[in-house]
Amino acid sequence: MAKRAFLLAVVLSAWVGVVASAPAQDWPRFRGPGGLGLGDAPNVPATWSEQDYNWKVAVPGVGHSSPVVVGKRIYLTTGDTQTARRTVLCLDTADGKTLWKREWDSSPFRQHSDNSFASATPAADEHGVVALFGSPSRMLLVALDTEGKDMWSLDLGAYVGMHGSGSSPVIVGDVVVLANEQEDPGALPTVYRGEAAKQPAGVSFLIGLDRKSGKERWRIARKSDQAPYTTPCEFRAPGGPLTLVFSSTAHGLTAVDPAAGKIVWEVGKLFKDRCCASPSAGAGLVIAGDGLGSRGTHQMAVRPTADGATVAYEIKKPTPQVPSPLIVGDLLFLWNDDGWVACYKTATGEQIWREKVGGAFYGSPVCTGKRIYCISRKSEVAVIAAADKYELLGRVSLGEPSYTTPAIAGGRMYLRGRGHLFSLGK
């Protein structure tokens, strides 16, 4: 018995050592790993006061992009509201200190009043960060190493979009992927057309670039319709390759092998209105929707297989237009722009509950520690239970407006307001 206990102690000691030395979770892109909005920071509280922040630092300029975190570095983009000058910031996770910053000159241009000159969330990995700065004259993609030095940059050409650009790049392995999908003004709803309908359609495509050199690996031509503002999520069907799933009015849902640049499956004609909320995946399904004005039209659930994909079910309005769907195991949460939140069975789309949280939202919900967090446009962080029974756990004001989505990394949550970045959680 003594020998057995000794061996067990050795095994447990080794296991604890492995766990203790395991790398902390990164948040390398919009909505975190895979674009799913799921993080691991169980010590982030449901309610807190100003004294509970690890730190709070001022951020120059304004941006609706979300922070991304790899290792001990936070990457953030901002834009000057007067000059449209764009900035990439690198901050230390320990204290929020600025490690370096890079700037690019630009010129102001017309876009939606709720957009910004830094709306695309950057993507990061161990090599550094990739950021996108869009304008009518050019879509500029820049790659910087961990010290802020140039790796490469690429001008993707002009951008046509009624509201400005908003899609974010992602990094999958050694490929940088971007959905450069643009507007056909003639496809806009009649109420929005006006003089814009006389403009030519933008040139749309999906593109994959070598992570280290920026050299083009592949390009997939796309039709232009109402420009989407979505970022793809990751999905792997049983027996199939890892795919990135894109949503747009023109093509519905499209799954692409990011390594090969090949379309794996596509389910078209799903959406008639603009796609703003990014797709999400879980429980063998991909969920995505569209919307008009400030209301969602519907959410579609698609079930991919090794041979293709089929529509599993539809959730009709009211649904979100801008906040992305969140799948937590067998539960699907839809957080509407107007503060209504609904919970469904992921497998069937059957509604379990629908409650009014209150507030207006552009940011997407994220989940950690069985709690869901979402920041309202006017500053409140609403926290609810990720459960089949509605429970409001907390409501905390950041003290400033926010159109962003929280990041969860290294056991902490990072929240961005209009003028500050906050670190929360021990």
C-alpha positions, 0 to 999 in steps of 0.5 A, a space after each residue: 500500500 505504501 508503494 502504491 501511495 508513493 506511485 500515486 503521489 508521483 503521478 499526481 505531482 507530475 500531473 499538477 506540474 503539467 497543469 501549472 506549466 500549461 500556457 494560459 489561453 490566448 484571445 488571438 482574434 475577434 471573439 477569441 479562439 475559433 471566433 466562438 466567444 468562449 473563454 476560460 477566466 472563472 475568477 472574473 466576477 459577476 459584479 465589481 467596483 472600480 477598485 477591483 480592476 487590475 488596471 485601467 489605462 487611457 487609450 488615445 483616439 477611438 476604435 470599435 475594434 476589440 482587444 486581442 491577447 497573445 502571451 503577455 501582449 495586448 494588441 489594439 487599434 485606434 483612429 483619430 476622429 479628426 484626421 483618421 490617423 490609425 494606430 496599432 498599440 501593444 500593451 503589457 498585460 501585467 500593468 497596461 503599459 504601452 510597449 510600442 505603437 505604430 501610426 499610419 496617416 489617412 484622411 477622413 471619409 464618410 461612413 456610418 455615424 456608429 462606425 469608426 476609423 478603427 473598427 476591424 479587430 486585429 489578429 495576432 499570434 506568436 509572430 506578432 499582429 496583423 491589422 486592417 485599415 479600410 477606407 474608400 481609397 484602399 484596404 490596407 493590411 499590415 503585419 508587424 512583429 512582436 516589437 512593432 517592426 514591419 513584416 509586410 503590408 498589402 494594399 488590397 485596393 479601393 473599398 465600396 461600402 455604404 457604411 464603411 468597412 468592418 470585417 476583421 482578418 484572422 490567422 489560421 496556422 500559417 495563413 492570414 485570411 480576410 473577407 474583402 466583400 463589398 457593396 453593390 449599391 444597386 442591391 441596397 434596399 430602395 430606401 437606402 439607394 438614392 445617388 449611391 445606386 449610381 455607383 459601380 459595385 465594389 470588387 469582392 473576394 476572399 483572400 489567403 496570404 502567407 503569414 510571414 511574407 504576405 504573399 498571396 496563397 489563394 483568392 476566391 472571387 465573390 459576388 457583391 451585394 449588401 456588404 457584410 460586416 462579418 468575420 468567419 468562425 472555425 468549424 470542423 465537420 466529422 471526417 472533414 477538414 478545418 474550415 472557416 465559415 463566412 456569411 454574406 447576403 450574396 452567398 449565404 454560408 460558405 465553408 473554405 479550407 483555409 490551407 488550400 483555399 478551396 470551397 468545401 460547401 456552400 448554402 446560398 440564398 439564406 439571407 436577403 438583408 445585410 449580414 452584420 453579426 458574425 457566424 458562430 459554431 457549436 454542437 455540430 451546427 453553424 448559426 448565422 443571421 442578417 438584419 435591416 435597420 436595427 433589427 435582425 431578420 432571422 437566424 439560420 442553423 446549418 448542419 455541415 457534414 463531410 459531404 456538404 451542409 443542409 439547413 437544420 432550422 430557422 429562428 425568425 425575428 426578433 433576432 439580433 442584427 449586430 451582436 453575434 450568436 453565442 453557443 454554450 454547449 447545448 444552449 444557444 443565446 441570441 442577444 438582441 441589439 435592443 437588450 432582449 436576450 433569448 435562450 434556445 436549445 442548440 440542437 432544435 432551435 426551440 426557445 427556452 426563455 426570452 427576457 429583457 436585460 435592457 440597454 442597446 448593444 453593438 458588442 457581442 456576448 462572450 462566456 466564461 465560468 458559466 457566465 455571459 458578459 455583454 457591453 451596452 453601447 452606453 457603458 453597462 456590462 450586463 452579466 447573465 447566467 449561461 443557463 436554461 433559466 434566466 438570471 441577471 447576475 450583475 450590471 456594472 457601468 464602465 463609465 463611458 460608451 462602448 461598441 466592443 466585445 470583451 477579450 478573455 485571456 490568461 484568466 483575465 477579461 479585458 473590456 474596452 470603452 471609448 477612452 480606456 482599456 480595463 483589466 479585470 480578474 485575478 
